[in-house]
Amino acid sequence: MVWNVARPESWTGKRAFKVVLGFGLTVSVTAHAALTDNLTIGNPIALSMGNAVTADPPGVDSIHYNPAGLARVKGREGLFKLTAAYFNFRAEFGDYVPEAQAEVDKWGLGETDPVTNTVSETDDVVLKVPFVEGRQEWPLPMVIVPTGGAAFSPSGRDYTLGTAAFAPLAAGYVREPDDPGSFMGKEMALTRITYFSPTIGFKLNEEWSFGVGVHFSYQGVSAYTDLRVQHLILGVVNTALDALDDQTGCLGGAFSFCGASISPFEQSVTLEVDVETPVSVTAVFGGLWEPTPWLTWGFVYHTETTNRMKGTYEMTYSEDWQNLFGTIYTELGPVARLIGLPQGLASQTGEARIDLKTPAHFATGISVRVLPDWKVNVDAKWTDWEVWSGLDIEFDQPQEFGAVASILAPQYATVDTLIIPRHYESVWNFAFGVEHQFNDRLALRFGYEPRKSSIPSHKQDVLLPIGDAQLFSFGVGFAWAKDVQVDLAVGYYQAKADIPAGSSTNANSMDWVNNILYNPYSGMDIETEATAYLLESSFTWQF
């Protein structure tokens, strides 16, 4: 468990420095970052090294970071981890820009939008707990999660077997009922828990090690959000109904829906969906090359998988929706039924299905001992977030909202499906870590990971407010006894995004013809910020 800090015979500081510099220049040309990659795994060594551990995977958790590293574990090794995390999500909404305000005035929308010049902020956590319906509020200000694993290498063999439990994805928040961000996520919880991960790492020869593992995971999504319809469309509809009433006396009083309206500034529909799958399978492959005692190169690849989740939904309609469409449906009779107009129901419930992909991931990196007691790690990583083009929701029956949405935006809706567009990017990320072996028992670690968001600027929103981010970390490793190691790490993560009015088709677009749905903040400036404080610890022992 203690680093060997003796100077290798083939070690030269100048040569090691050139390797690190060359690799860093190579990856920085294309390096970007991702969403929540590696933030919730809970390994303090990886966190304190800025997650730059592909060529220097940490013990049992090599199962995730690079299964080839499992071959370094000898005998029997146990791992217990405890993670505490605090998250805060914030969004600031500005006023309408002049062009948008002109449209509001043009269509006679005299109401004041309650969202303008307000702030949305939450640090309240909800979790999607396996096999428990809905979202569960966490009672403490920090989420505390225990995980762990074990590995075993038979005596005289060149391979090691192991399994571990960890959370590749765990995020959730709840906003207050009157929070301006509730039109893009009142409650949201995403959970992926790997509960069984049989893995083998084997040493091929003195220089090469390889590893492969199969990960069995639980995947769940639970969301609850208000939806409001973009103000231009409602302005057109509401004004047309008013004009019909003014000019014709509502056709001699034949129709009572003339003059009725739906507010573009309030909730029209509330959607709640809760889906999960107990079995989601991925494979992981990795390799390590150690040509000298001071240099290691590694790579790892996680395969993609599609999570076919099933569960329930509830669609609730506002009183304005019920009054307008209920009256239209009643008075138009057979015509309304023929063209499939909504009936003005109060709610609809049933079964839902969501197919959500876990993206493929690739990482490569080097670990170089530049001085006898100093080690530098550099990683380059890629995650295929482009597969999140949209969140597809299938309902077991036609939806009233779908009937309207399929007319306004057929590319995103049918009567029994909704596609919430995402259109993320597959990007590269680089990470840096430094370790100083202070003495035979104490190691100090420092990490930095700049993370350019996988959400492009024209797709930023309030649902997942994750812009360009930075992760700073520090940690210590202490050899408590001959066969016992204790590691601690703290991390600070901050992501920011500036979304000028009209710049994002997922939030505030002013393309009032082609971007009608899922655009609740049309015409206003938005700034978002996500902050996280991470405290991670692990206890590793031989048994």
VOFINU-426477 format. One line per field, with one value per residue (C-alpha): residue number from 1; residue in one letter; z, x, y. Coordinates in Angstrom, 3 decimals. Last residue first. Layout:
num NUM ...;
residuo A ...;
Z Z ...;
X X ...;
Y Y ...;
//
This chain:
num 543 542 541 540 539 538 537 536 535 534 533 532 531 530 529 528 527 526 525 524 523 522 521 520 519 518 517 516 515 514 513 512 511 510 509 508 507 506 505 504 503 502 501 500 499 498 497 496 495 494 493 492 491 490 489 488 487 486 485 484 483 482 481 480 479 478 477 476 475 474 473 472 471 470 469 468 467 466 465 464 463 462 461 460 459 458 457 456 455 454 453 452 451 450 449 448 447 446 445 444 443 442 441 440 439 438 437 436 435 434 433 432 431 430 429 428 427 426 425 424 423 422 421 420 419 418 417 416 415 414 413 412 411 410 409 408 407 406 405 404 403 402 401 400 399 398 397 396 395 394 393 392 391 390 389 388 387 386 385 384 383 382 381 380 379 378 377 376 375 374 373 372 371 370 369 368 367 366 365 364 363 362 361 360 359 358 357 356 355 354 353 352 351 350 349 348 347 346 345 344 343 342 341 340 339 338 337 336 335 334 333 332 331 330 329 328 327 326 325 324 323 322 321 320 319 318 317 316 315 314 313 312 311 310 309 308 307 306 305 304 303 302 301 300 299 298 297 296 295 294 293 292 291 290 289 288 287 286 285 284 283 282 281 280 279 278 277 276 275 274 273 272 271 270 269 268 267 266 265 264 263 262 261 260 259 258 257 256 255 254 253 252 251 250 249 248 247 246 245 244 243 242 241 240 239 238 237 236 235 234 233 232 231 230 229 228 227 226 225 224 223 222 221 220 219 218 217 216 215 214 213 212 211 210 209 208 207 206 205 204 203 202 201 200 199 198 197 196 195 194 193 192 191 190 189 188 187 186 185 184 183 182 181 180 179 178 177 176 175 174 173 172 171 170 169 168 167 166 165 164 163 162 161 160 159 158 157 156 155 154 153 152 151 150 149 148 147 146 145 144 143 142 141 140 139 138 137 136 135 134 133 132 131 130 129 128 127 126 125 124 123 122 121 120 119 118 117 116 115 114 113 112 111 110 109 108 107 106 105 104 103 102 101 100 99 98 97 96 95 94 93 92 91 90 89 88 87 86 85 84 83 82 81 80 79 78 77 76 75 74 73 72 71 70 69 68 67 66 65 64 63 62 61 60 59 58 57 56 55 54 53 52 51 50 49 48 47 46 45 44 43 42 41 40 39 38 37 36 35 34 33 32 31 30 29 28 27 26 25 24 23 22 21 20 19 18 17 16 15 14 13 12 11 10 9 8 7 6 5 4 3 2 1;
residuo F Q W T F S S E L L Y A T A E T E I D M G S Y P N Y L I N N V W D M S N A N T S S G A P I D A K A Q Y Y G V A L D V Q V D K A W A F G V G F S F L Q A D G I P L L V D Q K H S P I S S K R P E Y G F R L A L R D N F Q H E V G F A F N W V S E Y H R P I I L T D V T A Y Q P A L I S A V A G F E Q P Q D F E I D L G S W V E W D T W K A D V N V K W D P L V R V S I G T A F H A P T K L D I R A E G T Q S A L G Q P L G I L R A V P G L E T Y I T G F L N Q W D E S Y T M E Y T G K M R N T T E T H Y V F G W T L W P T P E W L G G F V A T V S V P T E V D V E L T V S Q E F P S I S A G C F S F A G G L C G T Q D D L A D L A T N V V G L I L H Q V R L D T Y A S V G Q Y S F H V G V G F S W E E N L K F G I T P S F Y T I R T L A M E K G M F S G P D D P E R V Y G A A L P A F A A T G L T Y D R G S P S F A A G G T P V I V M P L P W E Q R G E V F P V K L V V D D T E S V T N T V P D T E G L G W K D V E A Q A E P V Y D G F E A R F N F Y A A T L K F L G E R G K V R A L G A P N Y H I S D V G P P D A T V A N G M S L A I P N G I T L N D T L A A H A T V S V T L G F G L V V K F A R K G T W S E P R A V N W V M;
Z 4.415 2.952 3.665 1.953 3.721 1.521 1.904 -0.250 0.364 -2.635 -2.873 -5.943 -7.755 -10.784 -12.308 -14.894 -16.641 -18.688 -21.003 -22.124 -25.526 -25.163 -21.611 -22.024 -25.157 -24.796 -27.739 -30.348 -32.068 -35.808 -36.121 -33.082 -33.691 -30.659 -28.750 -24.951 -23.564 -25.686 -28.943 -27.151 -28.371 -28.572 -25.377 -24.211 -22.404 -20.185 -18.649 -15.502 -13.935 -10.569 -8.879 -5.622 -4.452 -1.161 -0.785 1.876 1.640 4.354 3.682 5.792 5.240 7.057 9.097 8.562 5.250 4.630 1.387 1.162 -1.109 -3.021 -5.796 -8.265 -10.885 -13.502 -15.575 -18.883 -18.602 -16.666 -15.909 -16.679 -16.957 -16.948 -20.533 -22.811 -26.344 -28.437 -26.162 -26.667 -23.825 -23.570 -21.338 -21.385 -18.324 -16.881 -14.514 -11.844 -9.224 -6.260 -4.151 -0.982 0.046 3.613 4.901 3.431 3.274 1.377 -1.719 -3.879 -6.330 -9.234 -11.318 -14.604 -16.687 -20.332 -21.896 -25.390 -26.713 -28.021 -28.188 -26.821 -28.948 -26.059 -27.473 -25.308 -27.645 -26.795 -27.889 -27.946 -30.064 -31.886 -30.808 -31.464 -35.260 -35.452 -33.692 -33.683 -34.933 -32.919 -29.878 -29.901 -30.010 -27.794 -25.058 -25.202 -24.978 -26.943 -24.930 -23.594 -23.609 -25.160 -23.923 -26.020 -24.371 -27.245 -29.067 -26.111 -28.373 -28.812 -25.242 -26.664 -23.928 -24.706 -22.328 -22.333 -19.153 -17.617 -14.434 -12.741 -10.005 -7.542 -4.960 -7.146 -9.690 -12.949 -12.089 -15.149 -15.465 -18.924 -20.219 -22.396 -21.998 -23.929 -23.032 -24.753 -23.847 -21.586 -23.842 -22.718 -24.004 -22.089 -21.583 -19.981 -18.409 -17.508 -16.283 -17.874 -16.172 -16.056 -19.527 -21.973 -24.818 -27.016 -30.785 -32.933 -36.303 -36.393 -32.690 -32.916 -36.021 -34.350 -31.464 -32.195 -29.035 -26.635 -27.961 -28.008 -24.457 -23.118 -25.048 -23.484 -19.989 -19.508 -20.733 -18.583 -15.592 -16.063 -17.347 -15.523 -17.349 -15.142 -16.010 -15.039 -15.445 -18.020 -18.854 -21.836 -21.095 -24.302 -23.933 -24.997 -24.246 -21.785 -23.136 -21.142 -21.963 -20.166 -20.463 -17.644 -17.209 -14.311 -13.932 -17.708 -20.512 -18.375 -20.761 -19.245 -20.909 -20.550 -21.569 -19.989 -20.869 -20.248 -18.997 -17.742 -15.441 -12.932 -15.355 -14.354 -15.136 -13.345 -15.383 -14.221 -16.706 -15.741 -18.493 -19.074 -16.436 -16.480 -18.584 -21.927 -20.318 -22.067 -23.544 -23.929 -25.996 -28.251 -26.377 -26.015 -29.650 -31.341 -29.790 -33.101 -34.700 -31.635 -31.841 -35.293 -35.116 -31.404 -30.689 -33.730 -32.861 -29.312 -30.602 -33.084 -30.368 -28.087 -30.829 -32.125 -28.637 -27.598 -30.444 -29.607 -25.883 -25.945 -24.246 -20.580 -19.189 -15.490 -14.533 -12.604 -13.413 -12.406 -14.286 -13.217 -14.259 -12.277 -13.320 -14.229 -15.314 -17.278 -16.950 -18.963 -18.105 -19.715 -18.452 -20.530 -19.618 -17.648 -19.397 -19.866 -16.407 -15.919 -14.762 -14.391 -13.647 -12.252 -11.814 -9.676 -8.192 -10.752 -9.824 -12.399 -11.101 -12.634 -10.532 -11.549 -9.739 -10.906 -14.205 -17.012 -16.246 -12.583 -13.077 -12.012 -8.527 -7.394 -6.382 -4.833 -6.820 -6.327 -7.388 -8.509 -9.708 -9.553 -12.505 -12.449 -8.940 -7.394 -6.333 -6.842 -8.161 -8.411 -9.918 -10.253 -12.748 -12.920 -10.585 -7.914 -5.079 -6.330 -6.725 -5.049 -5.277 -3.158 -3.393 -1.862 -1.553 1.145 0.104 1.992 0.216 1.950 3.466 5.057 4.621 1.054 -0.764 -2.486 -6.081 -7.444 -6.937 -4.986 -6.930 -6.946 -5.248 -7.593 -5.380 -4.474 -3.243 -2.077 -3.043 -5.095 -6.810 -9.392 -9.580 -10.970 -13.451 -15.738 -14.536 -13.372 -16.976 -16.661 -18.371 -21.317 -23.946 -26.701 -29.579 -30.606 -27.024 -26.436 -29.871 -29.118 -25.801 -27.694 -29.967 -27.056 -24.941 -22.313 -18.787 -17.175 -15.599 -13.157 -12.683 -9.720 -8.889 -5.649 -4.838 -1.639 -1.653 0.993 -0.146 1.985 0.541 1.713 -0.207 0.444 -0.877 -1.066 -2.377 -4.977 -6.699 -9.664 -12.046 -11.186 -13.073 -16.338 -15.346 -16.023 -14.196 -13.327 -12.157 -11.317 -8.295 -6.518 -6.554 -7.888 -11.641 -12.622 -16.416 -16.509 -13.303 -14.269 -12.285 -11.021 -8.932 -5.670 -7.192 -8.380 -4.985 -3.177 -5.124 -4.961 -8.438 -8.440 -10.288 -12.755 -15.796 -14.748 -18.059 -20.271 -21.045 -23.817 -25.161 -28.867 -28.990 -25.314 -25.917 -27.857 -25.777 -22.590 -24.114 -25.155 -21.808 -19.818 -22.004 -21.958 -18.156 -17.911 -20.134 -18.069 -14.774 -15.821 -14.502 -15.902 -12.541 -10.786 -7.902 -4.744 -3.958 -3.610 -2.759 0.326 0.000;
X -7.437 -5.677 -7.251 -8.532 -10.563 -11.896 -12.954 -14.722 -15.889 -17.378 -18.663 -20.777 -21.841 -24.093 -24.573 -26.993 -27.457 -30.561 -31.537 -35.160 -36.833 -38.454 -38.258 -40.602 -39.053 -40.029 -42.456 -42.682 -39.311 -39.965 -42.220 -41.353 -37.602 -36.967 -35.231 -35.137 -34.749 -33.845 -33.373 -30.747 -29.419 -32.625 -31.974 -28.391 -27.567 -24.492 -23.418 -21.479 -20.167 -18.398 -16.846 -14.872 -13.304 -12.097 -10.162 -9.295 -7.428 -6.781 -4.568 -4.290 -1.951 1.170 -0.696 -2.307 -0.567 -1.971 -3.223 -4.072 -6.317 -6.889 -9.294 -10.284 -12.969 -13.789 -16.927 -18.354 -22.123 -24.297 -27.796 -29.604 -33.283 -32.364 -31.121 -28.080 -28.728 -27.216 -24.156 -23.405 -24.190 -21.121 -19.724 -16.072 -14.567 -11.281 -9.959 -7.410 -5.964 -3.584 -2.340 -0.268 1.113 2.008 3.497 7.001 7.349 5.914 5.169 3.924 1.131 0.049 -3.106 -4.302 -7.432 -8.432 -11.882 -13.001 -16.515 -19.558 -22.186 -25.704 -28.848 -31.380 -34.917 -37.838 -39.497 -43.120 -45.165 -48.861 -50.565 -47.319 -44.572 -41.169 -40.914 -44.665 -44.257 -47.501 -49.810 -48.216 -48.167 -51.953 -52.807 -49.819 -51.183 -54.431 -52.506 -53.240 -52.729 -49.893 -47.429 -43.935 -41.360 -38.245 -35.591 -33.695 -30.373 -28.667 -26.496 -24.240 -23.057 -20.385 -17.778 -14.140 -11.203 -7.592 -5.599 -2.387 -0.762 2.315 4.356 6.771 8.901 11.769 11.197 9.194 7.388 5.144 1.559 0.031 -3.509 -6.251 -10.001 -12.996 -16.689 -19.806 -23.056 -25.762 -28.786 -32.318 -35.381 -38.384 -41.683 -44.887 -47.933 -51.101 -52.528 -54.479 -55.688 -58.392 -59.694 -60.499 -61.648 -58.601 -59.224 -58.896 -60.066 -63.126 -63.879 -63.945 -66.172 -68.542 -69.226 -68.101 -69.773 -68.556 -65.001 -64.636 -65.988 -63.674 -60.752 -61.081 -62.263 -59.912 -56.850 -57.642 -58.223 -54.718 -54.083 -52.388 -50.410 -49.496 -46.907 -45.937 -43.068 -40.824 -37.151 -35.326 -31.749 -29.736 -26.058 -22.755 -19.448 -16.840 -13.292 -10.078 -6.492 -3.161 0.417 2.935 6.352 8.855 9.620 10.005 7.915 4.744 1.797 -1.679 -4.894 -8.634 -11.996 -15.410 -18.729 -22.243 -25.468 -28.634 -30.835 -33.330 -35.048 -36.751 -39.521 -41.345 -43.016 -44.849 -46.036 -47.905 -49.759 -50.781 -48.582 -48.650 -47.113 -48.707 -52.144 -54.773 -57.746 -61.520 -62.827 -64.899 -65.461 -69.191 -69.936 -73.276 -73.701 -74.500 -71.297 -69.231 -70.702 -69.219 -66.437 -65.692 -65.995 -64.008 -61.389 -61.092 -60.676 -58.008 -56.191 -56.084 -54.795 -52.109 -50.974 -50.945 -48.553 -46.366 -46.216 -44.543 -46.725 -46.139 -45.036 -44.670 -42.269 -41.985 -39.228 -38.125 -35.455 -33.992 -31.143 -29.896 -26.562 -24.765 -21.182 -19.133 -15.360 -12.181 -8.542 -5.134 -1.575 1.581 5.226 6.526 4.163 0.429 -0.620 -4.312 -7.270 -10.627 -13.944 -17.336 -19.264 -22.378 -24.349 -23.678 -26.120 -27.482 -29.831 -31.422 -33.785 -35.664 -38.256 -39.727 -37.875 -38.027 -41.162 -40.153 -37.227 -39.312 -39.734 -43.362 -43.677 -40.151 -37.526 -36.406 -33.040 -31.441 -28.202 -26.578 -24.680 -21.783 -22.842 -20.594 -20.515 -17.419 -16.298 -12.912 -10.725 -6.946 -4.639 -1.009 -1.349 1.075 -1.377 -4.860 -5.581 -8.735 -10.604 -13.266 -15.825 -17.199 -20.034 -21.469 -23.496 -24.078 -26.016 -25.497 -28.043 -29.840 -33.455 -33.112 -36.429 -37.510 -38.671 -41.478 -42.171 -39.618 -38.055 -34.606 -34.460 -34.637 -33.216 -34.302 -31.935 -32.662 -29.906 -32.168 -32.083 -34.215 -33.787 -36.173 -36.019 -38.685 -40.394 -43.664 -44.447 -46.499 -49.853 -50.633 -50.330 -51.908 -50.317 -48.072 -47.089 -45.636 -44.007 -42.421 -41.164 -39.380 -37.573 -36.756 -35.127 -37.464 -36.155 -33.476 -33.646 -30.979 -30.482 -28.988 -28.278 -26.525 -25.055 -23.514 -21.771 -20.640 -18.996 -17.989 -15.879 -15.018 -12.482 -11.262 -8.123 -7.155 -3.736 -2.219 -3.828 -1.738 -3.779 -6.809 -5.126 -6.145 -9.753 -9.242 -11.294 -14.328 -12.931 -9.747 -11.869 -10.296 -6.879 -6.723 -5.967 -2.674 -2.717 -6.420 -6.009 -6.533 -9.779 -8.493 -5.902 -7.761 -10.943 -9.227 -7.643 -10.889 -13.021 -16.694 -17.948 -20.253 -18.164 -16.718 -18.504 -21.159 -21.468 -18.420 -15.201 -13.026 -9.642 -8.944 -5.627 -4.984 -4.402 -1.169 0.271 -0.225 1.388 4.459 4.804 4.483 7.000 9.430 9.298 10.127 13.181 14.469 13.924 15.847 14.822 16.376 17.758 14.501 14.914 13.410 9.927 8.193 4.656 3.045 0.000;
Y -9.729 -6.703 -3.335 -0.223 2.465 5.244 8.852 11.424 14.990 16.754 20.326 21.028 24.180 24.623 28.074 29.380 32.735 33.447 36.316 36.519 36.107 32.707 31.380 28.398 26.867 23.208 23.492 26.253 26.324 26.410 29.458 31.577 31.383 33.552 30.743 30.890 27.361 24.329 26.283 28.347 31.719 33.766 35.697 35.282 32.011 32.448 29.140 28.309 25.097 24.887 21.860 21.862 18.624 17.210 13.966 11.381 8.063 5.485 2.458 -0.713 -3.669 -2.482 0.094 3.499 4.115 7.592 9.079 12.742 14.755 17.965 18.845 21.541 20.835 23.458 23.770 24.927 24.796 22.375 23.656 20.364 21.418 25.132 25.329 25.191 23.908 26.753 26.859 23.173 20.729 18.504 21.220 22.237 20.569 21.827 19.129 19.939 17.629 17.696 14.789 14.455 11.045 10.029 6.750 6.507 10.269 13.229 11.165 14.034 13.268 15.462 15.118 16.562 16.084 16.387 16.217 15.356 15.869 14.045 16.782 17.148 17.392 17.580 17.585 16.395 13.912 13.176 10.184 9.161 11.833 12.523 14.875 16.422 16.626 17.239 20.602 22.645 19.891 17.081 19.379 19.806 16.099 15.327 17.581 15.664 12.388 9.207 6.002 3.817 6.697 6.707 9.217 9.892 12.101 13.658 13.723 12.076 9.866 12.917 12.305 9.986 10.439 11.156 11.386 12.598 11.980 13.362 12.042 13.516 11.807 13.403 11.549 10.310 13.074 13.090 9.845 9.723 8.486 8.537 8.695 7.298 7.451 6.164 6.288 4.957 6.665 5.200 5.390 6.169 4.319 5.646 3.838 5.036 3.398 5.243 8.518 11.362 14.528 17.204 16.430 19.238 17.011 17.680 18.015 14.885 16.215 13.956 14.295 18.073 17.941 15.481 17.875 21.446 22.728 20.084 19.901 23.687 23.984 21.315 22.792 26.235 25.319 22.358 24.250 27.291 24.975 23.526 19.993 17.106 14.381 11.434 8.803 5.273 2.829 1.201 1.688 0.244 1.310 1.273 0.422 1.933 0.217 1.498 1.757 2.132 3.142 3.207 4.408 3.993 5.630 5.656 1.945 1.605 0.045 -0.070 -0.542 -0.786 -1.977 -1.663 -3.093 -2.439 -4.068 -2.748 -4.345 -2.641 -4.704 -3.314 -0.927 2.292 4.791 7.629 10.375 13.491 16.100 19.265 21.109 24.718 26.346 30.134 32.891 32.014 32.303 30.198 32.031 32.280 35.191 32.941 29.654 30.300 29.445 30.072 33.490 35.134 34.014 34.978 38.459 38.501 41.094 41.242 37.496 36.442 39.053 37.716 34.159 35.272 37.237 34.187 31.927 34.314 35.318 31.690 30.937 33.944 33.152 29.744 27.140 26.393 23.066 22.239 19.493 16.242 13.775 10.280 8.364 5.020 2.734 -0.288 -1.738 -4.953 -4.282 -6.811 -6.530 -6.810 -6.249 -6.178 -5.849 -5.328 -4.647 -7.624 -10.029 -10.642 -9.487 -10.187 -8.132 -9.829 -8.154 -9.125 -5.841 -6.193 -3.257 -0.538 2.221 4.662 7.330 10.417 12.558 15.712 17.803 21.110 20.767 23.251 25.277 24.918 27.312 30.295 28.733 28.994 25.313 25.225 23.327 19.733 18.319 15.077 13.533 10.112 8.698 6.208 5.099 2.432 -1.226 -3.353 -6.735 -8.441 -11.144 -10.856 -12.563 -13.605 -16.597 -17.809 -17.282 -16.515 -12.763 -11.514 -8.218 -6.499 -3.723 -0.550 1.942 4.237 7.333 10.578 13.337 16.667 19.095 16.119 14.923 13.594 13.833 10.620 10.747 8.608 4.919 2.896 -0.006 1.605 5.024 8.011 10.715 14.221 16.912 20.436 22.862 25.074 28.441 30.198 33.970 36.559 39.433 37.963 34.767 36.347 37.407 40.577 40.406 42.667 39.987 42.076 40.251 43.106 43.930 40.463 40.559 43.942 42.585 39.810 42.257 44.587 41.828 40.404 40.880 38.746 35.302 34.099 30.370 28.510 24.864 23.906 20.485 19.073 15.691 13.198 9.964 6.975 4.187 0.652 -1.434 -4.980 -6.635 -10.307 -11.287 -9.018 -6.046 -4.875 -7.046 -4.872 -2.058 -3.701 -2.947 0.777 3.447 1.331 -2.019 -0.123 0.748 -2.240 -0.596 2.970 3.161 4.849 4.986 5.876 7.892 11.530 11.917 15.304 13.461 14.163 12.743 9.543 8.898 9.777 7.241 8.237 7.322 10.378 12.973 10.436 11.975 14.499 16.332 16.301 18.057 19.481 18.434 18.699 20.559 19.951 16.229 16.629 19.448 17.424 14.328 16.263 18.019 14.789 12.936 15.874 16.024 12.325 12.766 15.669 13.862 10.747 7.309 4.159 2.990 3.789 6.320 4.836 6.146 2.811 3.868 2.322 0.000;
//
